[in-house]
Amino acid sequence: MGQTGAVIVFYLPDVGAIERANTLAQWLPVVVVDNTPNGQSTLRSALREDIELISNGANLGIATAINQGVGWLLNAGFRFALLFDQDGEPSNYEIKRLSL
């Protein structure tokens, strides 16, 4: 396992946000923290199986969501976290450079 994981904060994600998370998970371990009120029952089935999903069921704010995702990564043994909102779309080059 590498030392770097990614945290993506969702709020009412669209199909594009889910696709970007699934693509990023091809390169890095990903934790999605969903701040969508009442959650989305279909979100788990739309995300790759290897993506960790934390569903808050309420908008707890981006700072809380980031802290939850980083906490999960730290508890799983990662040393570094890349932080994204649902619109973030890093290039493959950026991911390779940042995850070294």
C-alpha positions in Angstrom: 0.0 0.0 0.0 1.2 3.5 -0.8 1.4 6.3 1.6 -1.0 8.7 -0.1 -4.8 8.5 -0.3 -7.5 10.9 -1.5 -10.5 12.4 0.2 -13.4 13.7 -1.9 -16.2 15.6 -0.4 -19.6 15.2 -2.1 -22.7 17.4 -1.8 -25.6 16.4 -4.1 -23.1 14.7 -6.5 -24.0 14.4 -10.2 -22.9 11.5 -12.5 -19.7 13.4 -13.4 -18.6 13.6 -9.7 -19.1 9.9 -9.3 -17.2 9.2 -12.5 -14.3 11.4 -11.4 -14.1 9.6 -8.0 -14.2 6.2 -9.7 -11.4 7.3 -12.1 -9.2 8.7 -9.2 -9.7 5.4 -7.4 -7.8 3.7 -10.3 -4.7 5.5 -9.1 -5.1 6.0 -5.3 -7.2 4.7 -2.4 -10.2 7.0 -2.1 -12.5 8.0 0.7 -15.7 9.8 -0.3 -17.4 11.8 2.4 -21.0 12.5 1.4 -22.6 15.6 2.9 -25.9 15.2 1.0 -28.9 15.6 3.3 -30.6 12.3 3.8 -27.9 10.6 1.8 -28.2 8.9 -1.6 -29.2 5.3 -1.4 -27.8 4.7 -4.9 -24.4 6.2 -4.2 -22.8 3.1 -2.8 -23.7 1.0 -5.8 -22.4 3.7 -8.2 -19.0 4.0 -6.6 -16.2 1.4 -7.1 -16.2 -1.3 -4.5 -12.8 -0.2 -3.2 -13.9 3.4 -2.4 -14.6 3.9 1.3 -17.9 5.8 1.6 -18.8 7.9 4.7 -22.4 9.1 4.4 -23.2 11.9 6.9 -26.9 12.2 5.9 -26.6 15.9 6.5 -24.4 18.8 5.4 -21.9 18.9 8.2 -19.6 21.3 6.3 -16.5 20.8 4.2 -14.1 21.1 7.2 -15.9 18.3 9.1 -16.0 16.1 6.0 -12.3 16.6 5.3 -11.5 15.8 8.9 -13.5 12.6 8.7 -11.8 11.5 5.5 -8.3 12.3 6.7 -9.0 10.6 10.0 -10.1 7.5 8.1 -6.9 7.5 6.0 -4.7 8.0 9.1 -6.4 5.2 10.9 -5.8 3.0 7.8 -2.0 3.8 7.9 -1.7 6.5 5.2 0.7 9.4 5.8 -0.6 11.8 3.2 -4.0 12.9 1.9 -4.9 14.7 -1.3 -8.1 16.8 -0.8 -10.8 17.3 -3.4 -14.3 18.6 -3.7 -16.6 16.8 -6.1 -15.5 19.0 -9.0 -11.8 18.3 -8.7 -10.3 16.6 -11.7 -6.6 16.2 -11.4 -4.6 15.0 -14.4 -2.9 11.6 -14.4 0.4 13.4 -14.4 -0.5 15.4 -11.2 -1.7 12.2 -9.4 1.5 10.4 -10.3 3.6 13.3 -9.0 1.6 13.9 -5.9 1.3 10.3 -4.8 5.1 9.5 -4.8 
